[in-house]
Amino acid sequence: MKFHYSKENLKPRQAKLQRILEILPGACSWGSLLGLIFLSIFFPFGAATLIVAFYLSWIMRVLYSTFFLVLSYLQLNIEENTDWISRIDGIRHLPIYLNENRSKKFGSDWRQAISHKVHLDQLDKLMASKNLPPVPEDIYHLIIFPVIKEGRDILEPAIEAIKRQEFRLKQMVIIFALEERALPPVQDAVNQLQEKYKNIFFACITVVHPAVVPGEARVKGANASCAARQAAVFFQNHQIPFENVIISCFDADTVVSPHYFSCLTYHFMVCPERLRASFQPIPVYHNNIWQVPGFARVVETGSSFYQLIEATNPEKLVTFSSHSMSFKALVDVDYWPVDMISDDSAIFWKAYIHYDGQYKVIPMYVTLSMDVVSADNWWQTAKSVYKQKQRWAWGVENFPIVMRAFLESTKIPLYERLRLGFKLFEGHLSWATSGFILSIIGWLPIIFARREFASSVVYYNVPEIANTIFALGFLAICVTIVLSLFLLPKTKIRYRWLIKLGHAIEWMMVPFILVVFSALPALHAQTRLMLGRYLEFWVTDKHRAKG
């Protein structure tokens, strides 16, 4: 029987299990924090031992992540100038193209040599699979932009970026997924854009999502699913197989680089399991990065770095934010969930469960740029950033549904269910607790130390151990600062070097950010889920300065 990927309309036994699993992450997070506070007050020796163990685990993870962050950044830099179009054209004659590539030499150009080695390995796997892709002329891109309150100033740069693509524009279909409840100025802006671009692409369509649909919540996934269903009819009418269509669901502010869709097409063609895969680029938040408060820059740069690190381990990669997938897979799994906020990660888990574990995410070392959350003033921006991070942390809503599916499944290997279930649980637990332990709770055993503990070796060594660990952490922060400066977009602002120096200093806010814009919204989200106070979808505030 097909698994029902939802918390709604469950049988009594499933509903009870769902509720237990909803309580589990929040209960464990609160239990960990309150347990450490209790131990710090009444058993400081035991608390100190646990906290030192946590520090050691944390610093090992930080050093590990920093190493792979550097590798991932280098890979992003290596692929920056790759000629994806020539690779796409070469794949149509794969045996000849493969032989030509085996004999290529690059001398001292190590970047091209590494890129070529990766490319050659991918061609070998494709050839061995015998699952050759359609020719480039038969591949179409469907790009959906859900719209509810974004104006022309946000939407038009996104469409203009697609207009500048190297890939053939007449093989692209743009759909504005417009909410019926959008205000008249927003509807007018969408209609103007549709009229302006309708002859540039294969099609430019507006699909209006009704304000009230039984069984649906007011979430982006419901709007995008409505648009995708209309797209399915469109492709059927034009006799275009779903297997030849790549769907990209982008936030309205998503601006892609000129070679984005050629890179995506290449990865789709070279992947033997292309119909059971999602394709994840690296999101960066550069559209308005020089116009927002410093803490917002650091928060969103950290989000980009997290995705860079995750890209180095495709076996654990889950779709995030704007991404792409086979349209055939989307139709097979019955589109995005229409009652969940975290649609970007939910669609991966829904597909993974539908295909009994035979589904994966392919990382793409290409960026797409979005807006940093911003509002009219510093305080409103801080509130908006907090709400956005709480919405991201609401991805914990996937945990009880995924675990129900894993408990019912007999086709997904037990090891995979245990591995992925643990990663999902541990990721949310760490998200909600690490910032508090590092910044606050870690110092409590010393503050509440009793006389017998105060005279122990552990008491005197805890500060030394903590200082050593934080020194290594500071080294990792320095590496992160350097990479963040390399990743920042170029600007014509006067005294750019001074601005970048200020950006480097902003990273000193990391301890504050770890608590206020990471751990706290995550704990807040888990607490709401634990208490059954389900979060409602909130549309991020986005503002652009003119000029």
N, C-alpha and C positions, 0 to 999 in steps of 0.2 A: 504494500500500500504506500502511496506517495506521502512523504512527510509533510505535515502542515506547518510551514515556517511562520508561526505567529503565536502570540499569547492568547489570542481570542478564539472563541468557539471550541474550547477543548472539552474533552470528556472529564468527568469529575476526578478520576484518578490522575489524569495528565495535568489538570488544573492545580491539584494539590502539589504534585511534584514541581510544577512550574513555580509555584509560590515559594516552596522551600528553597529552590535554586536561586530565586530572586533575592532572598534574604541572605544567602550564604556570603557573597562578596563583601557586603556592607558589614555584616556581623564579624567577619574575620578581620576586616580593616580596623573597626572599632575595638575589637578584642585585642588586637596586637598593640594598638596605641595605649589603651587603658591599662592593659596588662603590664607594659613597660613602665608606665607611670606608677602603678601600684608597687612593682618590684623596686623601682628607684627610691620610693619613700620608705618601704618596710624591709626590703632585702637588697640594698644597694650593691652588694658584692655580686649577687646573681645577675642583677640588671647590667652592671658594668661588663661582666663577662659576655652577655648576650649582645650588648651594644658594640663592644670591640669586635666580636665576630661579624656583626653587621657591617661595621666600618671596613673590615678586611674584604668582605664580599663585595661591598659597594665599590671600593677602589679598584679591585680586580675587574669589575664590570666596566668602570669608567675607562681604565687603561685599554681594555679589550675594545670598547666602543670607539675610543679615540684612534686606535690603530686602524680599524676598519673604516672609520670616517675619512682618514687620510687616503686609504686605498680607493674608496668610492669616489672621493673628490678627484683623484688622479684619473680614474676611469672616465669621469664626466668631462674632464679637461681633454683627455685623449680623443674622445669621440666628438668633440666640439666641431671639428672641421671635416668630418666624414662625409664623403659623397654618397649619400643614401640612394639617390636616383640611379647612379651608375650600377650600384649593387642590385637594385630592384630589376633593372633591365637585364643584368647578367643572369639572374636566376631563371629567366624564361628559357635559357639554353644551358641548363645546369651542368651536364657532363663536360661540355666544352669549357664553360666558365670555371668549373672546379679545377680542371687541368691547367688553365691559364694562371689561376691564383696560386697554385702549388709552386710555380716557378718564379714568383715575384720576389725581388730583393729590395731592401730599404736602407741598406748601409747603416749609417750612424743615427738615422731618424728612429729612435726607440719608440716614440709615440705611434707612428704609423705601423711599426713592426708589431707592437702589442695589439693594436686594433685589427691588423690583418690576421694575426694568430687566432684571435677570438672569432673573427669572421670565417676563417677556414674551418675551425672546429664546428661551427654552426652549419656550414655547407656540408661537411662530412656526415653529420647527424641527419640532415635533411635527405641526403642521397641514400643513406642506409635505411631510412624509414620507408622509402618509396611512396611516401604520402606527399606528392608534389602539390604546390599551391596553384590557384588559378593565375592566369597571366595578369599583369598589372592593369591592363585595359578593362578587365572584368571585375576589378575590386572597387567597391564603393564605400564612401565614408558617410555615416549618419552622425550629425552633431546636434545634440539637444541642449538647449539653454532654458532651464526652468526660470520663469520670470514672475515676480509678484510685486516688487516695488522698485526695481532697478530702472533708472532712467536711461535716456539715450547716451548720456555722458559715460555711463558704465558699459552699456551694451555695444555701442558702435566700435570702440577700440578692439573689442574681442572679435567682431566680424571683420574688421579691417585686417587684423592679424591673419585670419584664415584666407582672406583675399590675396595676401602676399605669399601664399604657399608655393613651394616648388612643385608639389603634386598637382595633378590636373583638376582644375576647379569644377569642370563639368562632370566629375565623378564624386561630387560632394552634395549632400542634402542637408540644409540647415533647417531646423525646426525650433521656433520659439514656442516653448510650452508655457502658455500664458494662463495664469489663474483668473477665473471669471471675476473674483472679488478684487482684482487689481484696480487701482484708481484710474479714472479716465486719462490723465496725462501719461501714465505708463502704457495704457492700451494704445493711445495715439502714437507714442514713440515706437512701439513694436510694429504697428501698421506702416509707419513711415519707413522703417528699416526694411520690412518685407518688400515694399514697393521699390525701394532703392536697389536692393540686391537680387531681386527675383530672376533677372536675366544673366547674372554673373555665374551663379552656381547651377548645378543640375536642377535644383529646386530650392526655393526658400518659402517655407510654409509656417503659418501660425495655427496652432492647435489650442483651443480654449478648454481648459479643465473646469468642469462644473463645480460650483462652490460647495454643493452638498451631494455626496454620493454614498449610499448605504454601504457600511462596512469599511469605509475609508476614514482615516484621520487627516487632519490638516498638515500633511508632511510633503516634502519634496518628492519622495518616491512615488506617491500617488499621482502627482502632476506629471512626472517623467514617464510613468507607466502608461498614462493616458496618451501622451504624445507618441510613445513607441508603438502602441497598438495601431494608431493611425498610420505610422510609418510602415508597419507590416502590410497594411492594405495597399499603400502606395507602391511598395516594391512588388507585391503580387500583381498589381495592375500593369506594371512595367516589365513583368516577367524576369525580375532580377532575383536569383536564388539568395535566400538568407545566408547561406554558407559563404557568399561573396561580399557580405556587408560587415563592416566594422563599426560598432556603435561607440561613440564617445559622449558621455554625459558630463557637461562642463558647468561649473558655476558661472553666473552671468558675467563675472569680472575676469574670466580666464583668458589670458593673452598668450598665444603660442608663438614659438619662434618659426621662421620661414621654412625650416626643414622638419618641423614636428611631424606632419602627416606622412612625409616620405620615410622618416625613421620608423613611425608606427607601422606603415605598410611593409617595410622590410622585416620587422620583427614578426609580423603576422605571417608573412610568406615563409620565413625561414624556420618557423616553429612547427614541427610535425603535428603537435596536438593543438593546432591553432583554434579549433572549434571548441576546445575545452580549456581555454586560458583567458585570463585578463592581462592587460598590459599597463604597467604602472610607471609613469614618468616621475621625475623629481619635482615636487611643487616648491616654488620659491615665491616670496611675497614682496615683489619689487615694484609693483605698479605705482604705489604711493609711499614707498618706504622712507623717503626724505621728508615727508609731510606729517609724520606721526610722532608721538612722544617716544623717547628712548626705550622705555621699558617694553613698549609694543614691538619695536624693532627686534629686541633681544628675544622676546617670546617667540615671534614668528621665524626668526633665523634658527632658533633651537628646533622648531618643528621641521624645518627643511633638513637640518642635520640628522634628525631622527630618521627621516625617510632615506637619507643617504646611507646611513648605517644599516637600516633594514634591507636595502637593495642588495647588500653583499651576501644575504642569506635567503635566496628565493624559496627555500623549503618552508620558511616561517613567514614569508611575506603575505600580507593581507591588503586588499585594495583600500586606498585612502583618497578622499577628496576626488578631484577630477581624474578620471582614468578611462580606459577603453576595454572592450571585450567583443567577442564574436556575437553578432546579432542573432545567429542561430541558437547560441547558448542562452541568450536572454529570453528568447521566445520559448525555448524548451523548459526553462525554470519558471515560466509564467511571470516574467518581468520583476521589477523591484517590489519589495514588500510595501503595501499601501497603508500600513498602520504602525510603521516604525520610523524613528527619527534618523537613526544611523544607517541610512540606505547604502552608503558607499562601502562599508564593511559587511553589512547584511547581505548584499548581493553576492559577495564572495562565498560566505558561509552557506547561503541558499544553494548556490551552484555546486559547491563542494559536497554537500549532503545529497543533492539530487543525483550527481554522477558517482555516488558511492566512493568518494575520495579521489576520483580520477579528474581532478581539476587543480590548476595551479596559477600562480601569478608570475608573469615574466617582467623583470625590471628593465626599464629603458633608461639609458644614461643620456637623457635629454630633459630639459626643464620646460615647465610652463609657469607663467607668472600670474599671481592673483593679488588682490588688495590686502594690505594689513588692515585689520579692523580699526575703524576710526569714527569719531563723533565730533560734536561741536567744541568740546573742551577736554582738558586732561581727565577730569573726574568721570565724565560720560564715556570717554574712551576706555578707561580702566574698567568700568562696569560692563561695557560691551565685550572687552577682551575676556573678562571673567565668564560672561554668559556663553561666549563661543567655546571656551575651554570646557565648561560644564556640558555643553551640547556634545562636544567630542567625547568627553568622558562617559556620556550616556551610551556610548557603544557597549557598555557593560550589559545593556539590555539583550545583547546577543548571547551572553553566557548561558542563561537558563535554557534558551531555545536550542542552542548548539549541544548542550549537555544532554537534553532530552533526546535529541536525535542520535547522539553517540550511544546512549544507553539502549536505544531501540535497534540500532544498526547491527547487522550481522555480516555485512559485506565490507565495511571499512575495517582494515586490520586493527586489532586491539592496540598494538604499539602506537599506531598513528593517532588513535583516539586518545590514548593516555598522553602522548607527547603534545598534541595540539590543545587538549583540554587543560593540561597543566600550564602551558604557555599563556593561554587566554586568561586563566584564573590568576596566575602569578603576576602577569603584566598589570592587571587592574589593581591587585593588592599592593604591588610596589608603587604604582602611580599614586595611590591614595595615602601611603604611609612614609615613603622614603624622605620626602621633604621635611616632614615633621620630626622624624628621628634625627636627621642630619642637623637641622637648625635649632631644635628646641630640646627634644627629649634626651638626646645624647649627653647633655650636660647635667641632667637631673641627678644621677648617682653621686656626683661630686657635691652638688648643692645640699642633698639630703644625707650625706655620708654620716654614719654613726662613728663614735670614737674608735671602736674596734676595727671598723673598715678603714677609717682615716689613717690608722697606723699600719695598714697592710701595704705590701709591695704593689698590689694591683692599683690602689688609690693613687700612688705616686706615678705609676707607669701609664695610667689611662690618658692623662694630658699629653704625655710624650708620644704615645701611640697615635692619639688624635692629631697632634701637630704634624707628625710624619705623614699620616694619611692625607691630611688636608694640603700639605706641601705637594704631594704627588697629584692631588686633585687640582691644585693651582697650576701645575705644569700642563695638565690636560686642558684647563681653561685657556692657557696661553696659546696652545695649538689651535683651539677652537676659535679664539679671537683672530689669529692670523688667517685661518681659512674663511672666516666670516668677512674679512676685509677683501679677500680675493673674490669672494662670491658676490659682493655688492655690485650693483649696476653702476656703470659710469654716469657721471652727472656733469652738467655745465655750471654747477654752483661755484661761486668764487670761494677760494680758500678750501678746496675740496680736501686737502690733506688734513686741515684742522677739523673738518667735519668727521673724517674717518678716525682721527685721534679721539674725538669725543665718543664715537661709536665704540671704540676699543674700551674706553673707560666705563661705558654703560654696562659692560659685562660684569662689573663688580656688583651689580644688582642681582646676580644669580641666586644667592641665598634667599633674598626676599621673593624673587620670582618663583623659586621652587615651592615655596609655601603658598603664596597668594594666588598665583596663576597656574599652578599645577596640582599640588596635593589637595588644597582646599576645594577647588571645584570638582575634583575627582571624588573626594570623600562626600561632598554634597550630593553628587549624582548617585553614588552608591547608597547613601542614606535614604534618598527619595525612593529609590527602587526597593530598598529593604522595607520601607513603611508603606509601599503601595501608592505613593504620591507621584504618579507618572508625569514625566516632563512633557510639556507641549513644545511644538516646533517654534523656534525663534529665528527670524531672518536677520542675519548679520547686518549691522550698520556699516555702510561704505560711502566714503566721501572722497571726491577728487578735487584738488585745487586746480583752478583754471590756469592754462598756460604751461 
